[in-house]
Amino acid sequence: MSAKRRIVLVLGDQLGSTNPALEAADKSQDIVLMVETRGEAAHVPSHKQRIALFIAAMRHSARCFRRSGWALDYVDLDAGCSSLGEALMAAIERHDAGGVFVAEPGEWRVEAALRQTCAEARVELIVLDDPHFYLSRGEFSEWADGRRTLVMEQFYRAMRKRFDVLMENGDPVGGRWNFDRANRGAFGKGGPGRIPDPLRFEPDELTSGALEAVSRHFPDHPGSLRTFAWPVTGEQARLALEDFVSHRLARFGQRQDAMWSGEPFLYHSLLSAVMNLRLLDPRECVQSALTALRNGAAPLAAVEGFIRQILGWREFVRGVYWLLMPGYAERNGLQADQSLPSFFWDGKTEMNCLSQAIGQTLEYGYAHHIQRLMIIGNFALLTGLDPRKVCDWYLGIYVDAVEWVELPNTLGMALHADHGVVGTKPYAASANYIRRMSNYCTGCRYRSDRRSGSDACPFNFLYWDFLDRHRERFDGNHRMMLALKNLERIPETEMVALRDSAARFRTALK
């Protein structure tokens, strides 16, 4: 008697050609299951483009599975499945399946739901290591074991050595591990000038169908679909990589922290979404950048900065996520509890920097890392917005967001709510930083050079109030010493006014 058919579950962020669940299965009898569910799309209030990107990429991958001879059970939105667990249970019963293969999901919640469903169905669930990443979960745990603190720079250097990237006779190429100081250039008063536009991918029939389905099923979700032009196949993802390396990588490093009104993309790669869907392998990105360096097409500082984001930061935050979940998501180290203001959903605020960053987020489902960290995240940190609500917003609003990467970046890096696991200091800044790195302050109704008065930039009084409220907590942090010394220089009479301005501002947020 032959063995029972097994289900190969392919999740929406597992669309690469090297899925270990496919490799472990028997194409002659096992069946691929792909599911579009309202529950996953609405687990957090997701941007329409985020939902559409997942669905369009899934539908293109499904077509490839059919063409390559796989039996495919594809459950679309019109089937009305409320959850992934419900859809899996129905498929197990429909196919009389004896087991389920799946590569490691990108969310602890999803993996827990799959385990519960298979336990209830009394079938075996086999969760396989994901070769998409340089390190497995276990290998990161081995690196972290026994360390008092987890420092990304130490991890990054270990990764460079282990995988022989930008190394020469055991030393870093160029004599330095990190060229971050060379990668903080602003544009100056003249602005960025003409920047090559990123490659756009006009929706084909499958993508257009996905856009129509999202419009029909999620009409009240945030964001717009009118600018949708993301790559949705492996071929398109590689074209996007080639476009970035050829036209923007050379200046990416120097300008990666800069911001400019009306310029949502600048020199950034826009590759995180396709990497996080597994349409593009991170090793391809690293090798393309190294080739550009060897050919003289991009300088070392730009290549190192790009590689650090992939080989260092991306691997680091994934390791932290799986090492500390599920309790990690509940951390609130600064005891913040303020609700999200309404302008997070419509971008309507007199603070020009936030209007720009959130406005483009709603338009494209995208903002680059400094906009996310030093504009939106900085505001959330200083104002004391509830970390759970902020993390849900980031997870739902950006097209590249999967929880393994979003949660440590938001909870740890932006909000400093994880007790200092990801960042050794809070990334708090006054309007000075925003004025230096952008032109957002020009024409804003607030004055970036004032910290008190009706026209003072809220970032200023919020910054000093934040330091004042948490001075005891940060007192032993050597990276906060200068900021705390500057706080001590402010006369108490002025501090009273700053505290009052911050309190009134937070109370007025709706």
Backbone hydrogen bonds, N-H to C=O, Kabsch-Sander energy under -0.5 kcal/mol:
donor,donor_aa,acceptor,acceptor_aa,energy
7,I,99,G,-2.6
8,V,31,I,-3.1
9,L,7,I,-0.8
9,L,101,F,-2.6
10,V,8,V,-0.6
10,V,33,L,-2.5
11,L,9,L,-0.6
14,Q,11,L,-1.9
15,L,277,L,-2.5
19,N,16,G,-0.7
22,L,19,N,-0.7
23,E,19,N,-1.6
24,A,20,P,-1.6
25,A,21,A,-0.6
25,A,22,L,-0.7
27,K,25,A,-0.7
29,Q,26,D,-1.8
30,D,26,D,-3.2
31,I,6,R,-2.3
32,V,71,A,-2.9
33,L,8,V,-2.6
34,M,73,D,-2.2
36,E,75,V,-3.1
37,T,35,V,-0.6
38,R,81,C,-1.8
39,G,81,C,-0.6
41,A,37,T,-1.6
42,A,38,R,-1.8
43,H,39,G,-0.5
43,H,40,E,-0.5
46,S,41,A,-0.8
46,S,44,V,-1.7
47,H,396,G,-3.4
48,K,222,P,-2.3
51,I,47,H,-2.0
52,A,48,K,-2.6
53,L,49,Q,-2.5
54,F,50,R,-2.0
55,I,51,I,-2.4
56,A,52,A,-3.1
57,A,53,L,-2.4
58,M,54,F,-2.3
59,R,55,I,-2.6
60,H,56,A,-1.9
61,S,57,A,-2.2
62,A,58,M,-2.7
63,R,59,R,-1.7
64,C,60,H,-1.6
65,F,61,S,-2.3
66,R,62,A,-2.3
67,R,63,R,-2.2
68,S,64,C,-1.8
69,G,66,R,-1.4
70,W,65,F,-2.3
71,A,30,D,-0.6
73,D,32,V,-3.3
74,Y,72,L,-0.6
75,V,34,M,-2.9
75,V,73,D,-0.6
76,D,74,Y,-0.7
79,A,76,D,-1.8
80,G,77,L,-1.8
87,A,83,S,-1.9
88,L,84,L,-2.6
89,M,85,G,-2.5
90,A,86,E,-2.2
91,A,87,A,-2.0
92,I,88,L,-2.6
93,E,89,M,-2.1
94,R,90,A,-2.7
95,H,91,A,-2.4
96,D,92,I,-0.6
97,A,92,I,-1.9
98,G,5,R,-2.6
99,G,5,R,-0.5
100,V,124,E,-2.8
101,F,7,I,-3.1
102,V,126,I,-2.1
103,A,9,L,-0.5
104,E,128,L,-2.0
111,E,107,E,-2.0
112,A,108,W,-2.5
113,A,109,R,-2.0
114,L,110,V,-2.3
115,R,111,E,-2.2
116,Q,112,A,-2.2
117,T,113,A,-2.4
118,C,114,L,-2.4
119,A,115,R,-2.1
120,E,116,Q,-2.3
121,A,117,T,-2.1
122,R,118,C,-0.8
123,V,118,C,-2.3
124,E,98,G,-1.0
126,I,100,V,-3.1
126,I,124,E,-0.5
127,V,125,L,-0.6
128,L,102,V,-2.4
128,L,126,I,-0.6
133,F,130,D,-1.2
140,F,136,S,-2.0
141,S,137,R,-2.1
142,E,138,G,-2.0
143,W,139,E,-1.9
144,A,140,F,-2.5
145,D,141,S,-1.7
147,R,144,A,-2.2
151,V,149,T,-0.7
152,M,150,L,-0.6
155,F,151,V,-2.1
156,Y,152,M,-3.2
157,R,153,E,-2.1
158,A,154,Q,-1.9
159,M,155,F,-2.3
160,R,156,Y,-2.5
161,K,157,R,-2.1
162,R,158,A,-2.7
163,F,159,M,-2.4
164,D,160,R,-0.5
164,D,161,K,-0.7
165,V,160,R,-1.9
166,L,164,D,-0.5
168,E,171,D,-3.2
171,D,168,E,-1.6
173,V,166,L,-2.4
175,G,172,P,-2.3
176,R,173,V,-0.6
182,A,179,F,-1.2
183,N,180,D,-1.7
184,R,181,R,-0.6
185,G,254,Q,-2.0
191,G,188,G,-1.6
195,I,193,G,-0.5
201,F,229,A,-1.5
202,E,200,R,-0.5
208,S,204,D,-2.9
209,G,205,E,-1.9
210,A,206,L,-1.8
211,L,207,T,-2.5
212,E,208,S,-2.2
213,A,209,G,-2.1
214,V,210,A,-2.3
215,S,211,L,-2.4
216,R,212,E,-1.9
217,H,213,A,-2.7
218,F,214,V,-2.7
221,H,218,F,-1.4
224,S,362,L,-1.7
228,F,225,L,-1.8
237,A,233,T,-2.4
238,R,234,G,-2.1
239,L,235,E,-1.8
240,A,236,Q,-2.3
241,L,237,A,-1.9
242,E,238,R,-2.4
243,D,239,L,-2.3
244,F,240,A,-2.2
245,V,241,L,-2.6
246,S,242,E,-2.3
247,H,243,D,-2.1
248,R,244,F,-2.7
249,L,244,F,-2.3
251,R,248,R,-1.0
252,F,248,R,-0.9
252,F,249,L,-1.0
253,G,249,L,-0.8
255,R,251,R,-1.5
256,Q,252,F,-0.6
256,Q,253,G,-1.2
258,A,255,R,-1.2
259,M,437,M,-2.5
263,E,260,W,-2.0
268,H,265,F,-2.2
275,M,271,L,-2.2
276,N,272,S,-2.6
277,L,273,A,-1.2
278,R,275,M,-1.4
279,L,274,V,-2.0
280,L,274,V,-1.3
284,E,281,D,-0.9
285,C,281,D,-1.3
286,V,282,P,-2.3
287,Q,283,R,-2.7
288,S,284,E,-2.3
289,A,285,C,-2.0
290,L,286,V,-2.4
291,T,287,Q,-2.4
292,A,288,S,-2.0
293,L,289,A,-1.9
294,R,290,L,-2.5
295,N,291,T,-2.2
296,G,293,L,-1.2
297,A,292,A,-2.6
298,A,292,A,-1.1
303,V,299,P,-2.1
304,E,300,L,-3.3
305,G,301,A,-2.0
306,F,302,A,-2.1
307,I,303,V,-2.7
308,R,304,E,-2.6
309,Q,305,G,-1.2
310,I,306,F,-1.0
311,L,307,I,-2.8
312,G,307,I,-0.8
312,G,308,R,-0.9
313,W,308,R,-2.7
314,R,309,Q,-1.9
315,E,310,I,-0.9
316,F,312,G,-2.3
317,V,313,W,-2.7
318,R,314,R,-1.5
319,G,315,E,-2.1
320,V,316,F,-2.5
321,Y,317,V,-2.4
322,W,318,R,-2.1
323,L,319,G,-2.0
324,L,320,V,-2.0
325,M,321,Y,-1.6
328,Y,324,L,-1.4
329,A,326,P,-1.0
330,E,327,G,-1.5
331,R,328,Y,-1.6
333,G,417,A,-2.4
335,Q,332,N,-2.0
337,D,384,G,-0.8
338,Q,384,G,-2.8
344,F,341,P,-1.7
345,W,342,S,-2.2
346,D,342,S,-0.7
347,G,343,F,-2.4
349,T,347,G,-1.3
352,N,350,E,-1.0
355,S,351,M,-2.5
356,Q,352,N,-2.7
357,A,353,C,-2.4
358,I,354,L,-2.8
359,G,354,L,-0.5
359,G,355,S,-1.8
360,Q,356,Q,-2.3
361,T,357,A,-1.4
362,L,358,I,-2.4
363,E,359,G,-1.6
364,Y,360,Q,-2.9
365,G,361,T,-2.6
366,Y,360,Q,-0.6
372,R,368,H,-2.2
373,L,369,H,-2.4
374,M,370,I,-2.6
375,I,370,I,-0.7
375,I,371,Q,-0.8
376,I,371,Q,-2.4
377,G,372,R,-1.9
378,N,373,L,-0.8
379,F,375,I,-1.9
380,A,376,I,-2.3
381,L,377,G,-2.6
382,L,378,N,-2.8
383,T,379,F,-2.4
384,G,380,A,-1.2
385,L,380,A,-2.4
386,D,338,Q,-3.2
390,V,386,D,-2.4
391,C,387,P,-3.0
392,D,388,R,-2.1
393,W,389,K,-1.9
394,Y,390,V,-2.5
395,L,391,C,-2.5
396,G,392,D,-2.0
397,I,393,W,-2.3
398,Y,394,Y,-1.3
399,V,365,G,-2.5
401,A,398,Y,-1.7
404,W,106,G,-1.3
405,V,402,V,-1.5
406,E,402,V,-2.7
407,L,403,E,-2.1
409,N,405,V,-1.1
410,T,406,E,-2.5
411,L,407,L,-2.7
412,G,407,L,-0.7
412,G,408,P,-1.1
413,M,408,P,-1.8
414,A,409,N,-2.0
415,L,410,T,-2.3
416,H,412,G,-0.8
417,A,411,L,-2.9
418,D,411,L,-0.5
421,V,418,D,-0.6
427,Y,413,M,-0.6
428,A,426,P,-1.9
433,Y,430,S,-0.9
434,I,430,S,-0.8
435,R,431,A,-2.8
436,R,432,N,-2.1
437,M,433,Y,-2.2
438,S,434,I,-0.8
442,T,439,N,-1.2
444,C,441,C,-1.5
445,R,350,E,-0.8
447,R,455,D,-3.8
448,S,446,Y,-0.6
450,R,447,R,-1.3
456,A,453,G,-1.6
457,C,447,R,-2.1
457,C,450,R,-1.0
460,N,457,C,-1.8
461,F,457,C,-1.0
462,L,458,P,-2.6
463,Y,459,F,-1.6
464,W,460,N,-2.0
465,D,461,F,-2.0
466,F,462,L,-2.4
467,L,463,Y,-2.2
468,D,464,W,-2.1
469,R,465,D,-2.7
470,H,466,F,-1.6
471,R,468,D,-0.9
474,F,470,H,-2.0
475,D,471,R,-0.7
475,D,472,E,-0.5
477,N,474,F,-1.8
478,H,476,G,-0.8
480,M,477,N,-2.0
481,M,478,H,-0.9
484,L,480,M,-2.4
485,K,481,M,-2.2
486,N,482,L,-2.3
487,L,483,A,-1.8
488,E,484,L,-1.9
489,R,485,K,-0.8
489,R,486,N,-0.5
490,I,487,L,-1.5
494,E,491,P,-0.5
495,M,491,P,-2.3
496,V,492,E,-2.3
497,A,493,T,-1.3
498,L,494,E,-2.5
499,R,495,M,-3.0
500,D,496,V,-2.2
501,S,497,A,-2.5
502,A,498,L,-2.4
503,A,499,R,-2.5
504,R,500,D,-2.5
505,F,501,S,-2.2
506,R,502,A,-2.5
507,T,503,A,-2.2
508,A,504,R,-1.8
509,L,505,F,-0.8
509,L,506,R,-0.6
